[in-house]
Amino acid sequence: MVTITKYADFERNIGENVKIIGKLAKEIWQHLTTFIDSHPFMNYFDLDDGYQIVVYTKDSMLCKEKIKIIGKLIKVEGKRKNPRSKINSEYFEYQLIVDSWECL
């Protein structure tokens, strides 16, 4: 299992079980989301390097400080809604399907 400490490490670990450390977000950014039947709780998670990702859990995470999360890293993809945009119409985000978490 790989410990990811920065957002730049995500691309090479898609589909792998990884460990990340961070905090539940107090300020929520706009993100793509998906539905994971087995993991109905969605949380916004701030990484130590300033990035935020969405994590999916089986139950609520109640930690107030740092959290260690272990889970499968996924890449969620979407398309822009404005068909006239000159910006690339496809975009993605890295997200995590959580197997276990622990308050630190």
DSSP file (Angstrom, degrees, kcal/mol; ACC not computed):
  #  RESIDUE AA STRUCTURE BP1 BP2  ACC     N-H-->O    O-->H-N    N-H-->O    O-->H-N    TCO  KAPPA ALPHA  PHI   PSI    X-CA   Y-CA   Z-CA
    1    1 A M              0   0    0      0, 0.0     2,-0.4     0, 0.0    17,-0.2   0.000 360.0 360.0 360.0 136.2    0.0    0.0    0.0
    2    2 A V  E     -a   18   0A   0     15,-1.1    17,-2.4    11,-0.1     2,-0.6  -0.748 360.0-139.9 -95.1 137.4    1.3    3.4   -1.0
    3    3 A T  E     -a   19   0A   0     -2,-0.4     2,-0.6    15,-0.2    17,-0.2  -0.883  18.4-152.6 -93.7 121.9    1.1    6.4    1.3
    4    4 A I        +     0   0    0     15,-3.0    17,-0.5    -2,-0.6     3,-0.1  -0.847  23.6 168.7 -99.1 125.3    0.1    9.5   -0.7
    5    5 A T        +     0   0    0     -2,-0.6     2,-0.3     1,-0.2    44,-0.2   0.532  64.3  34.2-111.1 -11.0    1.3   12.8    0.7
    6    6 A K  S >  S-     0   0    0      1,-0.1     3,-2.1    42,-0.1     4,-0.2  -0.997  76.5-118.1-147.7 151.6    0.6   15.1   -2.2
    7    7 A Y  G >  S+     0   0    0     -2,-0.3     3,-1.9     1,-0.3     4,-0.4   0.805 108.0  69.2 -55.0 -34.8   -2.0   15.5   -4.9
    8    8 A A  G 3  S+     0   0    0      1,-0.3     4,-0.3     2,-0.1    -1,-0.3   0.688  91.5  62.0 -61.8 -18.7    0.6   15.0   -7.6
    9    9 A D  G <  S+     0   0    0     -3,-2.1    -1,-0.3     1,-0.2     4,-0.3   0.549  82.9  82.8 -84.2  -7.4    1.0   11.3   -6.6
   10   10 A F  S X  S+     0   0    0     -3,-1.9     3,-2.3    -4,-0.2     4,-0.3   0.919  78.1  61.6 -66.7 -46.2   -2.6   10.4   -7.4
   11   11 A E  G >  S+     0   0    0     -4,-0.4     3,-1.0     1,-0.3    -1,-0.2   0.857 104.6  47.7 -53.3 -43.1   -2.4    9.8  -11.1
   12   12 A R  G 3  S+     0   0    0     -4,-0.3    -1,-0.3     1,-0.2    -2,-0.2   0.486 112.0  51.7 -80.2  -0.4    0.1    6.9  -10.9
   13   13 A N  G X  S+     0   0    0     -3,-2.3     3,-2.0    -4,-0.3    60,-0.4   0.212  70.7 141.3-120.3  15.2   -2.0    5.2   -8.1
   14   14 A I  T <  S+     0   0    0     -3,-1.0    60,-0.2    -4,-0.3     3,-0.1  -0.355  76.2  17.1 -59.6 133.3   -5.5    5.0   -9.7
   15   15 A G  T 3  S+     0   0    0     58,-3.3    -1,-0.3     1,-0.3     2,-0.2   0.351 105.1 112.8  86.2  -6.1   -7.2    1.7   -8.8
   16   16 A E  S <  S-     0   0    0     -3,-2.0    57,-2.4    57,-0.1     2,-0.5  -0.602  75.6-108.4 -97.1 157.7   -4.7    1.0   -6.0
   17   17 A N  E     + B   0  72A   0     55,-0.2   -15,-1.1    -2,-0.2     2,-0.3  -0.760  50.5 174.0 -80.5 127.3   -5.3    0.9   -2.2
   18   18 A V  E     -aB   2  71A   0     53,-3.1    53,-2.2    -2,-0.5     2,-0.4  -0.854  29.3-132.0-132.6 164.7   -3.7    4.0   -0.7
   19   19 A K  E     +aB   3  70A   0    -17,-2.4   -15,-3.0    -2,-0.3     2,-0.3  -0.981  25.8 176.1-119.4 133.0   -3.3    5.7    2.6
   20   20 A I  E     - B   0  69A   0     49,-2.4    49,-3.0    -2,-0.4     2,-0.4  -0.942  15.3-151.9-131.4 157.0   -3.9    9.5    3.0
   21   21 A I  E     + B   0  68A   0    -17,-0.5    27,-0.8    -2,-0.3     2,-0.3  -0.992  40.7 101.9-129.3 137.4   -3.9   11.8    6.0
   22   22 A G  E     -CB  47  67A   0     45,-1.9    45,-2.8    -2,-0.4     2,-0.3  -0.896  57.2 -81.3-177.7-153.5   -5.8   15.1    6.3
   23   23 A K  E     -C   46   0A   0     23,-2.1    23,-3.0    -2,-0.3     2,-0.2  -0.944  41.2 -93.7-136.6 155.3   -8.9   16.6    7.8
   24   24 A L  E     -C   45   0A   0     41,-0.5    21,-0.3    -2,-0.3     2,-0.1  -0.521  57.3-105.3 -63.9 137.3  -12.6   16.9    7.1
   25   25 A A        -     0   0    0     19,-3.1    19,-0.2    -2,-0.2     3,-0.1  -0.399  29.1-170.8 -71.3 139.3  -13.1   20.1    5.1
   26   26 A K  S    S+     0   0    0      1,-0.3     2,-0.5    -2,-0.1    -1,-0.1   0.731  85.2  47.0 -93.2 -32.4  -14.7   23.1    6.8
   27   27 A E  S    S-     0   0    0     17,-0.0     2,-0.5     0, 0.0    -1,-0.3  -0.957  85.3-147.0-110.9 121.1  -15.0   24.9    3.5
   28   28 A I        -     0   0    0     -2,-0.5     2,-0.2    -3,-0.1     3,-0.0  -0.774   8.4-157.1 -96.7 126.3  -16.5   22.8    0.8
   29   29 A W        -     0   0    0     -2,-0.5     2,-0.4     1,-0.1    -4,-0.0  -0.510  34.3 -90.7 -89.6 164.3  -15.3   23.4   -2.8
   30   30 A Q        +     0   0    0     -2,-0.2     2,-0.3     0, 0.0    -1,-0.1  -0.646  57.1 169.8 -78.3 130.4  -17.4   22.4   -5.8
   31   31 A H        -     0   0    0     -2,-0.4     2,-0.2    22,-0.0    22,-0.0  -0.937  40.1-104.2-137.2 157.2  -16.6   18.8   -6.9
   32   32 A L        -     0   0    0     -2,-0.3     2,-0.3    44,-0.1    22,-0.1  -0.543  44.6-165.7 -66.7 147.7  -17.8   16.1   -9.3
   33   33 A T        -     0   0    0     -2,-0.2     2,-0.3    62,-0.0    62,-0.0  -0.950  12.4-171.0-135.7 161.9  -19.6   13.4   -7.3
   34   34 A T        -     0   0    0     -2,-0.3     2,-0.5    42,-0.0    42,-0.0  -0.840  27.7-108.0-137.9 175.0  -20.7    9.9   -8.0
   35   35 A F        -     0   0    0     -2,-0.3     2,-0.6    21,-0.0     3,-0.1  -0.956  23.2-171.2-115.1 125.7  -22.8    7.3   -6.1
   36   36 A I    >   -     0   0    0     -2,-0.5     3,-1.7     3,-0.4     5,-0.1  -0.940  12.5-154.8-114.2 106.0  -21.1    4.3   -4.5
   37   37 A D  T 3  S+     0   0    0     -2,-0.6    -1,-0.2     1,-0.3     0, 0.0   0.866  94.4  45.2 -48.1 -46.2  -23.9    1.9   -3.4
   38   38 A S  T 3  S+     0   0    0      1,-0.2    -1,-0.3    -3,-0.1    -3,-0.0   0.617 117.7  44.9 -77.6 -12.3  -21.7    0.3   -0.7
   39   39 A H    <   +     0   0    0     -3,-1.7    -3,-0.4     1,-0.1    -1,-0.2  -0.682  63.8 166.5-132.9  76.6  -20.4    3.7    0.6
   40   40 A P        +     0   0    0      0, 0.0     2,-0.5     0, 0.0    18,-0.2   0.584  50.9  87.3 -75.9 -10.5  -23.4    6.1    0.9
   41   41 A F  E     - D   0  57A   0     16,-2.3    16,-2.8    18,-0.1     2,-0.5  -0.785  60.1-162.7 -95.0 129.6  -21.7    8.8    3.0
   42   42 A M  E     + D   0  56A   0     -2,-0.5     2,-0.3    14,-0.2    14,-0.2  -0.935  10.3 179.7-113.2 130.5  -19.8   11.5    1.1
   43   43 A N  E     - D   0  55A   0     12,-2.8    12,-2.8    -2,-0.5     2,-0.5  -0.956  26.8-130.5-129.2 148.2  -17.2   13.7    2.8
   44   44 A Y  E     - D   0  54A   0     -2,-0.3   -19,-3.1    10,-0.2     2,-0.5  -0.868  30.0-162.8 -97.8 131.1  -15.0   16.5    1.6
   45   45 A F  E     -CD  24  53A   0      8,-3.2     8,-2.6    -2,-0.5     2,-0.5  -0.961  11.3-147.1-128.3 122.3  -11.4   15.9    2.7
   46   46 A D  E     -CD  23  52A   0    -23,-3.0   -23,-2.1    -2,-0.5     6,-0.2  -0.773  15.4-148.2 -90.3 124.2   -8.6   18.4    2.9
   47   47 A L  E >   -C   22   0A   0      4,-3.1     3,-1.7    -2,-0.5   -25,-0.2  -0.511  26.7-110.9 -83.9 158.8   -5.1   17.1    2.2
   48   48 A D  T 3  S+     0   0    0    -27,-0.8    -1,-0.1     1,-0.3   -26,-0.1   0.742 114.4  62.6 -63.2 -23.5   -2.1   18.6    3.9
   49   49 A D  T 3  S-     0   0    0    -44,-0.2    -1,-0.3     2,-0.1     3,-0.1   0.345 123.1 -98.0 -88.4   9.7   -0.8   20.1    0.6
   50   50 A G  S <  S+     0   0    0     -3,-1.7     2,-0.2     1,-0.3    -2,-0.1   0.350  85.1 120.7  97.9  -6.3   -3.9   22.3    0.2
   51   51 A Y        -     0   0    0     -5,-0.0    -4,-3.1     0, 0.0     2,-0.4  -0.514  48.6-146.8 -87.8 160.5   -5.9   20.1   -2.2
   52   52 A Q  E     +D   46   0A   0     -6,-0.2     2,-0.3    -2,-0.2    -6,-0.2  -0.986  16.9 178.2-127.9 138.1   -9.4   18.8   -1.4
   53   53 A I  E     -D   45   0A   0     -8,-2.6    -8,-3.2    -2,-0.4     2,-0.4  -0.860  29.9-111.9-129.8 168.2  -10.9   15.5   -2.6
   54   54 A V  E     -De  44  95A   0     40,-0.6    42,-1.8    -2,-0.3     2,-0.4  -0.865  30.5-167.4 -99.8 135.4  -14.2   13.7   -2.1
   55   55 A V  E     -De  43  96A   0    -12,-2.8   -12,-2.8    -2,-0.4     2,-0.5  -0.961   9.7-146.6-123.6 144.1  -14.1   10.4   -0.1
   56   56 A Y  E     +De  42  97A   0     40,-2.9    42,-2.9    -2,-0.4     2,-0.3  -0.933  21.4 179.7-113.8 128.6  -16.9    7.9    0.2
   57   57 A T  E     -D   41   0A   0    -16,-2.8   -16,-2.3    -2,-0.5   -21,-0.1  -0.822  38.4-128.0-126.9 163.7  -17.5    5.9    3.5
   58   58 A K  S    S+     0   0    0     -2,-0.3     2,-0.3    40,-0.2    -1,-0.1   0.728  96.5  11.9 -79.4 -24.0  -19.8    3.3    4.8
   59   59 A D  S    S-     0   0    0    -18,-0.1     2,-0.1   -20,-0.1    -1,-0.1  -0.892  99.0 -68.7-145.1 173.2  -20.6    5.4    7.9
   60   60 A S        -     0   0    0     -2,-0.3     2,-0.5    -3,-0.1    -2,-0.1  -0.369  38.1-136.7 -68.5 141.7  -20.1    9.0    9.1
   61   61 A M        +     0   0    0      1,-0.1    -1,-0.1    -2,-0.1    -4,-0.0  -0.890  22.4 179.0 -96.9 128.2  -16.6   10.2   10.0
   62   62 A L        +     0   0    0     -2,-0.5     2,-0.1   -38,-0.0    -1,-0.1   0.230  29.3 132.1-116.1  12.8  -16.7   12.2   13.2
   63   63 A C        -     0   0    0      1,-0.1   -39,-0.3     2,-0.0     4,-0.1  -0.414  37.3-165.9 -71.5 140.0  -13.1   13.2   13.7
   64   64 A K  S    S+     0   0    0     -2,-0.1    -1,-0.1     2,-0.1     2,-0.1   0.665  74.7  30.9 -96.9 -20.9  -12.3   16.8   14.5
   65   65 A E  S    S-     0   0    0      1,-0.3   -41,-0.5   -42,-0.1   -43,-0.1  -0.103 113.4 -21.1-113.9-147.4   -8.6   16.7   13.9
   66   66 A K        -     0   0    0    -43,-0.1    38,-2.9    -2,-0.1     2,-0.4  -0.248  57.3-160.2 -65.9 150.4   -6.4   14.7   11.5
   67   67 A I  E     -BF  22 103A   0    -45,-2.8   -45,-1.9    36,-0.2     2,-0.6  -0.992  12.7-145.1-133.1 138.6   -7.7   11.4   10.0
   68   68 A K  E     -BF  21 102A   0     34,-2.8    34,-2.1    -2,-0.4     2,-0.4  -0.927  24.8-170.1-100.9 125.0   -5.8    8.5    8.4
   69   69 A I  E     -BF  20 101A   0    -49,-3.0   -49,-2.4    -2,-0.6     2,-0.4  -0.944  11.8-168.8-120.0 136.9   -7.8    7.0    5.6
   70   70 A I  E     +BF  19 100A   0     30,-2.9    29,-2.7    -2,-0.4    30,-2.1  -0.990  34.2 110.9-121.4 132.2   -7.2    3.8    3.7
   71   71 A G  E     -BF  18  98A   0    -53,-2.2   -53,-3.1    -2,-0.4     2,-0.5  -0.988  64.2 -60.5-177.7-176.7   -9.1    3.0    0.5
   72   72 A K  E     -BF  17  97A   0     25,-2.2    25,-2.7    -2,-0.3     2,-0.4  -0.746  44.8-135.1 -91.0 126.2   -9.2    2.6   -3.3
   73   73 A L  E     - F   0  96A   0    -57,-2.4   -58,-3.3    -2,-0.5     2,-0.3  -0.672  28.6-178.1 -82.4 127.4   -8.3    5.6   -5.4
   74   74 A I  E     - F   0  95A   0     21,-3.1    21,-2.5    -2,-0.4     2,-0.5  -0.820  24.9-134.3-122.5 163.9  -10.7    6.3   -8.3
   75   75 A K  E     - F   0  94A   0     -2,-0.3     2,-0.5    19,-0.2    19,-0.2  -0.977  18.4-160.2-119.6 115.8  -10.8    8.8  -11.1
   76   76 A V  E     - F   0  93A   0     17,-2.9    17,-2.2    -2,-0.5     2,-0.3  -0.852  12.8-164.3 -99.2 127.1  -14.3   10.3  -11.6
   77   77 A E  E     + F   0  92A   0     -2,-0.5     2,-0.3    15,-0.2    15,-0.2  -0.824  14.3 160.6-116.7 152.1  -14.7   11.9  -15.0
   78   78 A G  E     - F   0  91A   0     13,-2.8    13,-2.3    -2,-0.3     2,-0.3  -0.905  29.8-116.0-153.0 179.4  -17.3   14.3  -16.4
   79   79 A K  E     - F   0  90A   0     -2,-0.3    11,-0.2    11,-0.2    10,-0.1  -0.940  34.3-103.7-125.2 148.4  -18.1   16.8  -19.2
   80   80 A R        -     0   0    0      9,-2.6     9,-0.1    -2,-0.3     5,-0.0  -0.393  22.5-138.6 -66.8 147.9  -18.7   20.5  -19.1
   81   81 A K  S    S+     0   0    0      1,-0.1    -1,-0.1    -2,-0.1     3,-0.1   0.707  83.9  82.0 -82.8 -21.3  -22.3   21.5  -19.4
   82   82 A N    >   -     0   0    0      1,-0.2     3,-1.5     2,-0.0    -2,-0.1  -0.753  60.1-168.4 -89.0 105.2  -21.6   24.5  -21.7
   83   83 A P  T 3  S+     0   0    0      0, 0.0    -1,-0.2     0, 0.0     6,-0.1   0.682  84.3  58.9 -68.7 -15.4  -21.2   23.1  -25.2
   84   84 A R  T 3  S+     0   0    0     -3,-0.1     2,-0.1     2,-0.0    -2,-0.0   0.470  77.0 119.6 -90.9  -2.6  -19.9   26.5  -26.5
   85   85 A S    <   -     0   0    0     -3,-1.5     4,-0.1     1,-0.1    -5,-0.0  -0.399  55.6-152.9 -65.6 137.2  -17.0   26.5  -24.1
   86   86 A K        +     0   0    0     -2,-0.1     2,-0.2     2,-0.1    -1,-0.1   0.506  69.9  98.1 -86.5  -5.7  -13.6   26.6  -25.8
   87   87 A I  S    S-     0   0    0      1,-0.1    -7,-0.1     2,-0.1    -2,-0.0  -0.562  99.4 -78.0 -80.4 146.9  -12.0   24.9  -22.8
   88   88 A N        -     0   0    0     -2,-0.2    -1,-0.1     1,-0.2    -2,-0.1  -0.173  41.5-142.8 -44.4 128.5  -11.5   21.1  -23.0
   89   89 A S  S    S+     0   0    0    -10,-0.1    -9,-2.6    -4,-0.1     2,-0.4   0.611  76.8  71.8 -79.4 -12.3  -15.0   19.6  -22.4
   90   90 A E  E     + F   0  79A   0    -11,-0.2     2,-0.3   -13,-0.0   -11,-0.2  -0.854  56.7 161.6-106.6 140.7  -13.8   16.6  -20.3
   91   91 A Y  E     - F   0  78A   0    -13,-2.3   -13,-2.8    -2,-0.4     2,-0.3  -0.944  13.6-162.9-148.4 169.2  -12.4   16.9  -16.8
   92   92 A F  E     - F   0  77A   0     -2,-0.3     2,-0.3   -15,-0.2   -15,-0.2  -0.936   7.7-154.0-149.6 166.1  -11.8   14.6  -13.9
   93   93 A E  E     - F   0  76A   0    -17,-2.2   -17,-2.9    -2,-0.3     2,-0.4  -0.984  22.7-122.4-141.6 150.8  -11.1   14.4  -10.2
   94   94 A Y  E     + F   0  75A   0     -2,-0.3   -40,-0.6   -19,-0.2     2,-0.3  -0.788  38.3 171.1 -89.7 137.8   -9.4   11.8   -8.0
   95   95 A Q  E     -eF  54  74A   0    -21,-2.5   -21,-3.1    -2,-0.4     2,-0.4  -0.887  23.7-126.3-141.6 170.8  -11.6   10.4   -5.2
   96   96 A L  E     -eF  55  73A   0    -42,-1.8   -40,-2.9    -2,-0.3     2,-0.7  -0.979   2.8-152.5-131.8 130.4  -11.4    7.7   -2.6
   97   97 A I  E     -eF  56  72A   0    -25,-2.7   -25,-2.2    -2,-0.4     2,-0.3  -0.898  37.2-134.9 -95.0 111.1  -13.6    4.7   -1.7
   98   98 A V  E     + F   0  71A   0    -42,-2.9   -27,-0.3    -2,-0.7   -40,-0.2  -0.517  33.7 174.5 -83.2 127.0  -12.7    4.3    2.0
   99   99 A D  E    S-     0   0A   0    -29,-2.7     2,-0.3     1,-0.4   -28,-0.2   0.809  75.2  -6.0 -89.1 -40.2  -12.1    0.9    3.5
  100  100 A S  E     - F   0  70A   0    -30,-2.1   -30,-2.9     2,-0.0    -1,-0.4  -0.993  59.5-170.4-154.1 155.0  -11.0    2.1    6.9
  101  101 A W  E     - F   0  69A   0     -2,-0.3     2,-0.4   -32,-0.2   -32,-0.2  -0.984   3.0-165.5-146.6 155.8  -10.3    5.4    8.7
  102  102 A E  E     - F   0  68A   0    -34,-2.1   -34,-2.8    -2,-0.3     2,-0.2  -0.987  23.0-124.5-146.9 130.1   -8.9    6.4   12.1
  103  103 A C  E       F   0  67A   0     -2,-0.4   -36,-0.2   -36,-0.2   -37,-0.1  -0.557 360.0 360.0 -70.0 136.4   -8.9    9.6   14.0
  104  104 A L              0   0    0    -38,-2.9   -37,-0.2    -2,-0.2    -1,-0.1   0.399 360.0 360.0-104.9 360.0   -5.3   10.7   14.9
